[in-house]
Amino acid sequence: MSVVLTAAELGAFLVAAKVSSTVPEGLAGFAALAVEEFESRVSWAPFFSTGASESRRFDPPADGVVELRAGLLSVSDVSVGYTSEESPGTSLVIGTGYAVRPGDAWDRGRPVTKIDGLTSLSSPRSVRVTGVWGYALENDKNWLAAKHAVTMGAAALALEHALGSPGEERKLTQGPVTVEYSDGANSRKSQWRTTFLDYCRTVRRQTL
């Protein structure tokens, strides 16, 4: 997966927000933790797409609808009766052999989550779907909105680590470097955490 948020970007954000006078070291861990928490909360696997095509296999559905349990940003092939590369089954044509659901998802800049219209199937894991998986492609509007939320989450984690319990000195120490944070850091931390959680709820995949 592409790096969503770098340590340098997070450090620059903290400085621009005026909670730190210098860019502290060791922020990569907070950035990675925020991305991990984000993808766990929104239940997309993945949310941030690599942009590369990948094949996934599914059991044939009893009702004709394959629940992808993920987002599909584009599809290059849907095959039924697949058992191996030597026996790839039958490749279907979109619109006649199958349909994607929601039908207007791609027009709205969202991934599809279901393949509909598959019938007369029996073998386990015989449906193969090939395409680009995820919710957001790098630097599209969904990616940038999510990156903004992840930045808020990572900044909140960094300040949580720096602030500790009430009454403790507001410092973040990484190796030989110690950075003191401003008096408004606690308030900022709360605001950033709220922004992060609100966006997670906005894009959370419905699993009902």
N, C-alpha and C positions, 0 to 999 in steps of 0.2 A: 504494500500500500504506500502511496505517496505520503510524505511527511506533511501532516495537516498544519501543525503549529510548531515553529522552531523555538529554541531557547532564546535566540536573539530577538525574535518578534515579541515573545512574552516579556522579556526584559525591557524592550523599548516601550511596550504598553504601560508597564509599571512606572517607568520614568515619566512618560507623557501624562499619566494620571496623577503625577506629583505625590505618589506615596513612597517613592524611592528617589534619591538624588543621583544614584549611579545604577548601572545595570549589574545586578548580582550574578554570580556564577551558579552553576548547578541547577538551572531551571528546566532542563530537558525532562527530568523526572516528573515534574508537576504537569508539564505539557502532555506527556504520554499518559499520565494517570487521568487527566481530564478527558482525553479522547477515548480511553478505555471505558470510563464511567458513562460518557455520552452514548456510545454505541450500545452499552448494556441497557441503559434506560430507554432508548428509543426502539430497541428490539429489531433493528434492521441489520442484516448480516451479509455484507457490510453496509454501512451508510455511505462512507467515502469510497467511491468506486476507483479501482485501478485503471479503468478504461479498457482493460484487456478482455478478450472473449474467453469464456469458460463454459464447460459443459457440466450439467448436474442431472442426476438420474432420479426418477420418482416411480413409485408404485402406480399402476393404472387405477384411475378413480372409478368408484362404483356409479357415481352420478355424472360422469363425463367432465368433471372440473378438477384440475390439478391445482392444489394449493401450493404455491411456490415457497411459502414461508420466508420470503425475501423479496427484494425489489428487483425488477428486470427493466433496465433502461433501454435496451434494444434487443431484438432477437434475430439470429441468423439462421437458426434451424430448430424445428421440433420434429422428432422422429419417434415412431411407435414400433414396438417389436424389436427394440434394440437389445442385443445380448453382448456384442463385442465390436471392436473396430472392423473385424472380418465379417460380422453379421450385424450391420448397422440398422436393419429394419427398413421401414418406409418413411421417407421424409415428406412431411405434410406442407401444404401451401396455406399461408395465412389468408383468412377470409373465406376459404372453402373447406379446408381441412381442420381448421381450428380458429378460435378467436381469442384475443387478449382481453383481460378484464382488470380494472375498469376500462371500458372501450375508449374513453377520452383522456386517459391518464397522460399519455405522451404529449398530447396537445396542451395539457395544463402544466407540463414540465415535471410530471411525477412518474414514478415507476409503475409498471403493471405488477399485479400480485397473483394473478391466476391465469391458467390456460384452460379455455372452455371448448367443448365440442368434441372431446375424444371419446370414441365409442368402440365396442367390440374388442376390448383389451383384456388380457388375462395374466401374463407372466409378471412376477414381481420385478420392480425396478426396470421395466421395459420401456419407460418413457424417458427420452433424453431431450433436454432443453439446452440449447447453446445460445449464448448471448453475453451482453455486458450487464453484470450484476451490481446492484447498489442503489442508492437513492440520489446521490449527487456526483456529477463529474467535476474534475478539478477546475476550480475557478468559475463554475457556473453560479447562478444566483443562489441555488440551494446550498452549494458548497460554501460560498462566502458568508451566507447567513449563519450556517452551522459553525463555521470557523470563528465568527464573532462570538457566538455563545460559548464555544470551547475556550476561547481566550478569557472570557469572564470566569468560567469555571476554574481554569488553571491559575488565574490571578488570585481567586479566592482561596485555592488550596495553598498557594505560596504564602499568602498573608496569614492563613490559619497556622501554618508551620512557624511563621515568624512571630506572631502575636502570643501564641500559647494561652495560658490561663489569665484571667483578669488580674491586673496588678503586676504582671511580669513585664520586663523591659521589651520594647517592640524592636526586636532585632532579628535578622536572618544571617546566620553564619554558614558559609560554605568554604571549608578549608581555611586558608589564611584571611579570607575576605569577610568582613562584618558590615552589614548595611542596616542603618537605622531607618525606621518607617515613621511617617508623620502621624499626628494625632487623629487624623480623619480616616486612618486605615481600617479601623473596626467597622465603621459605617460603610465604607467602600466594599469591604469584604462581604457584608450582608447583602448589599445591593447587587453585587456581581453574582453571588450565589443564587439569588432569586431570579435574575435574568437567565442564568444558565438553566435552572430547573423549569422555568416557564417555557423556554424554547424546546426543551426535551419533551414536555407534555404536548406541545403544538405538533410535533412531527412523529410522535410515537406511533409505531405500527399497531393497528388494532388486530388482536389475536383471537377475537371471539369466533 
